[in-house]
Amino acid sequence: MTITRDDILKALDSVAHPDGGTLVSRDLVRALVVEEGIVRFVIEAEDPAAARALEGARQQAEAAVGALQGVARVSVALTAHGPAPKAPPRAAPSGEAPSLKIGRHPTPQQGKQDLPGIKRIIAIGSGKGGVGKSTVSSNLAVALAREGWKVGLLDADIYGPSQPRMMGVSKRPASPDGKMIIPLQAHGVTMISIGLMLKEEEAVIWRGPMLMGALQQLLTQVQWGELDVLLIDMPPGTGDIHLTLCSKFNVAGALVVSTPQDVALLDARKALRAFQTLKTPVLGLIENMSTFICPKCGHEEHIFGEGGVRKEADRLELPFLGELPLAVDVRLAGDGGVPVAATDSPLALPYRRMARRLIESCG
């Protein structure tokens, strides 16, 4: 018997929502894909708290669909399309040191600096915005952690920090002594972002020296602990952040993310040249949005061209780390604060493969 979307939705219409109705009647089922007996879909809640409350319904949905004749395997992810509710302001207890202020002129230093306890720093950059660099950064960080590495993630995209949303964290980091910052933990990754220290709608309007000082603080005044790798989600393009990182700190190498089309590759080449000018080895190229996966039928299409980044890597004799698809589930997972690499979705596999290649290349 061939299972259909209607069969799946009929089964899900029997799964009750804790607040009344069903998953289908409340329109919470997203990105439903049925392919050769494998069923994948997302249950999308209003916010992370509502998603947690739906864990029981998720299990019931998985069981209901798995019991249907013709279904070989079911993968159900819970996501949220809104941010977690903000905690009310907390008065500092008596004697507690004030929070550390981020954003200042850089502190002079002699030569390149190592970060204690961190084996290697890897920058993840792109020549332009909109190629999914931050999505790749969060998922690669989680994938590396699932492969056994101790991983840190620094969101250095000062003007457009997105890692708090993608990693599902909103708590302001503590600084008990007013000097050192205690980073947050999410999905097995130690992470920090300027976005955790600002209001979500607050804009950063800083000159170059302020940007350079902020990056220096986020690198040297965070208690990173022992890490196999610190991934740095760089701003798009090339600028003060790239110059500060690569000239002031010992960076093991860089990864460059691009989509396949020629226009994106033009800008990716600029990012490659920038890292080469700063004497930072390029550890590999990553092709994001390699194919589009239709959420209704599962068909894959090369809407941005085919193999452009692989060909560029071959031309430049640089490692090619892999291709990543453009899929609704990846977007929903990132918006919901649970990177798809943290799930058992088939879409997590390309990130796991990429993580293994990077581990092998780093020895």
N, C-alpha and C positions, 0 to 999 in steps of 0.2 A: 504494500500500500504506500502510495506517495503522499507524504504529509504536505499540507498547504498552509498558507498564512491564515486563512479563515479558520482552519482547525486549531491553530495555535491560539488565536484570539478568542475563540469559543472556550477553550480550556482556561485561559487567563481570566475570562469574565466570571469564572467561578471562585476566583481568589479574592477574598474580602479585604478591603482597606480598613485599617484600625479605626478610622473616623467615619466609616460608613461608605456604602457603595463598593465597587470593585476596582481592580487595577485598570480595567478597560473603560468602565463608565466614567472614571475620573481622569482618563486620557493620560496615563503615566507610562505607557509602553512606547518605547522609542527604538529606532534602529533595528527593527526586527528583520533578521536574515535567516532564510531557510535554504539550506544547500546540501543535497545528498544526505539527508537524514540528520544533519548537524544544524541545530537551532541556536541562534545568538540574538539576544535583545538586551535592552537597557531599561531599568525602572528609574525614571527621573523624578526626584522629589523637589520640593520648593527650596530646601536648604539642608545643610549637613545634619542638623538635628532631626529633621523629618525623615531623612534617608536612614539614619540609625534606627528610627522607630519602625521602619519598613523591612528590617532584616528578616523578621518572621514571615512576612508576606513574600519576600524574595525566595526563601526556602520552599514555601508552599508552591510558588509559581514554578520553580525548578522541578519539584516533584510532579506537579500536575502535567507539565509538558513532557517530562521524561517518561510518564506512564502511557503516553499516546503511542499507538502502533505506528511504526515507521520512523520513530525518533531514535537515533543512535546515541546522540550526545547533546547536552544542553549547557549553555554558558550564559549566566545572567549576571549583569553588573548593576550595582546601585550607584547613582550619581545624583548630584544636586545642581540646579541651574542658578541658584542664588548663593550669596556668601553667608557664612555663619553669622548669627546675630552678635553684635558687638557687646562685649562685657561692659557693665557700668564702670565709670571711673573709680579707681581705688585710691584711697588716701594712703600715703606712705606711712608705715608704722613708725613710731618714735625711734629715732636713732638710725633709720635706714638712709643710706646714701642716695643722693638724687640720681635719676637716670642719666646715662652718658649722652651728651649731645653729639650728634653726627653732622659733619659738614664744617670743615675748617681748612685753613691753609696747611699744606703738607709739612711734615716735620723733616728737616734736612737729614740725609743719611749718606754714608759713604759706600759706594759700590752696590752691587746687587745683594739682596737679603734673602736668607732662607727663613722658612716658618717652622719653628720647633715642632717636632712630632708629625710633620706632614712629609710623606715620602716624595710626592710629586704634585705639581700644580699643572692643570691642563685647562687652557682657555678654549671656549667654544664660541666661534665668531661667524659672522656672515657679512657679505658685502652690502646687503640692503635689508630692510625690514620686510616682514610678511612672508618669510620663507619657513617659518616654524622652528626657528632656532631655540626658543625657550621651551617649546614642547619637546624637542629633541633632548635638551639639557636635563629636564626633569625626569623624563623616561629613561635616559641613559644612566642617570644617577641611581635610580631605583633598580634598574637592571644590574648594574655593577654590584649594588648591595646584595641583591638576590644571588649573585654569583660568589658571594663570600667576602668581598672587599669592604673595608671600612671607608665610607664615602662622605665627603662634605660637598655642599652646594652653596656657592656664593652668587647671589643675584646682583651682578654689577651693572645691570641696565638701569642706571640711576633715574633717567627721565621716564622710563616705562617699566617699572618693576612688576612682573607678573607671577613670579614663583610662589608668593604666598597663596594666591588663588589656586594655582596648579597643584601645589603640594598640600592644600587643605589646612593651612595654618593661619591664625589671625592674632594670636597672643603677642603682646609686645615683649620683646626679650628683656630680661632683667639685667641690671648692672649693680650688684650689691655694694660694690666699693666705689662706684662712679668712674671706674677706670676700665674694667674688663667687662665684656658682654658675654652672657651665657646664651649660646645658640639654642635653637629649637630642634626637635626631632620629629621626623615624619617619614613613614614608610621605610624605616631603617636607614634614613639619611639625616646627617647633621646639617642644618641649613640656616642661613641668615639672609636678610634682604632689607634694603633701605625702606621697602614698602611696609615692613612690619613696624617701622618707627614713625610713620606718617599716617594721617587720615587717608582713607582710600581715595577720596576725591581731591586731595591736596596735591598741587603741582610743585615740582622742584624747579626753582629758578636760580641756578647757581652758575657762576663763572668757572672757567677752567680750574683755577687753583682750589676752589671749593670741592669740585669733583675729584680732583687728585687727592685731596686730604681725606675725603670720605672713603675712597677706595683703600687708602692706606690704613685708616681706622678699622675698616671691616676685615682687613687681612690680619693686622697685627694686634688688635684689641679684642679679638673674639677667642674664647677658650675652645679651640677646635679639638683639642685632645689628639690622640693618635689616629692618623688617617693614612690609608694607602693612596688616596687621591683626593684632591680638592678640585672639583669642577667649577669653573667660573663662567657663568652665563653673561657674555659680553654684550654691550650695546651694538646695534647694527652699524655698519660702516666702519670707519677708522677715525680715531680722535684721541682726546686726552686720556681716556681710560686705558686704551691700548698702549699708548706711549708710557704711561706710568707703570702699568703692570709689567710690561716686558723689559723696561729699562731699570726698574727698581727692585724686581724680585726674580729669583731663579725659577723660570717657567720651563717645565719639561717639554712642553710642546703645545700645539694648537690643533683643533679640529675645525674645519670650515664646512658650514651647511649651505646648500643651495638647492633650488628646484631645477628641473632639467632644461627649462627654456633658455634661449640665447641671452635674453635681456638680463636674467638673474645671473647667468654665468659671467657676463661682462663685469658685474659688480663683485662677484665671488673672486675673480682674478685680482681685483684691487685689494681685497682682504688678504689673499695669498701673498701678494707682493709686499703688503704692509708687514706681515709677520716675518717674511724673509728679510726685509730691510731692518727689522728690529732683532734679527738674528735669533728668531724663535722657530724651532723646527716644526714643520707641518706634519702631524702624525697621521692625517688621513682626511679624505673628503667624504661627505655624507650627502646622498641624494634624498631629499624629503619631497613628499607629494609626487612620488614616482608614478603612481597610478591612482586613479579614483575608483573606490569600491562603492558601487551603488547599494544603498541600504535596503532597497526593496528586493532586488534580484541577485545581488552579489556579483554582478558583472564588473570586470576591471577594464578601465580605459586609460590610455596614456594621454590625458588631456593637455599636459604641459610639454609634450614631446617625450622621446624615449632615449634613455641611456646617455644623456648629455654630460652628466657629472662623471660617470664611469669613463667616458671617452676623454674628458679633461684630465682625470687622474692618470690615465694611461699616457696621455701626451706629455704630462709633466713628470711622469715616473714617480707618482706619489701613491700611497696606499689608498684603496677604495674600500671603505668600511661597510657599505651596504646601502640598500634602497628601502625607503619607508613609504607606505601607502598613505593616501589622503582618505580618511575614513571618518564617518560621523561618530562612531564609537570612541575614537581617539579624542575628538573634540569634546564630546560629552564627559568623558572621563576626566580630562583636564579641567574643564569648567566646574566639575563636581569635586575637585580636590583629591581625586584618586587616580594618579597616572595609570594609563592602561597597562604599563609594564608591571604594575603591582597586582594585576589580576591574572586569572587563568585564561583570558581571552586569547584566541589565536593571534590577535594583533600584537600581543606582547612578545611573540617569538622573534620578530626581526630585531627588536631591541636587545633581547637576550643574546642573539647571535653576534650583534655588534659589540656588546659588552665583552663577550668571550674573545673576539678578535683583538679588541683593545688590550685586554689583559695579556694575551699572548704576545702582542707586539711590545708591551712594556716589560716583558720578562718576568 
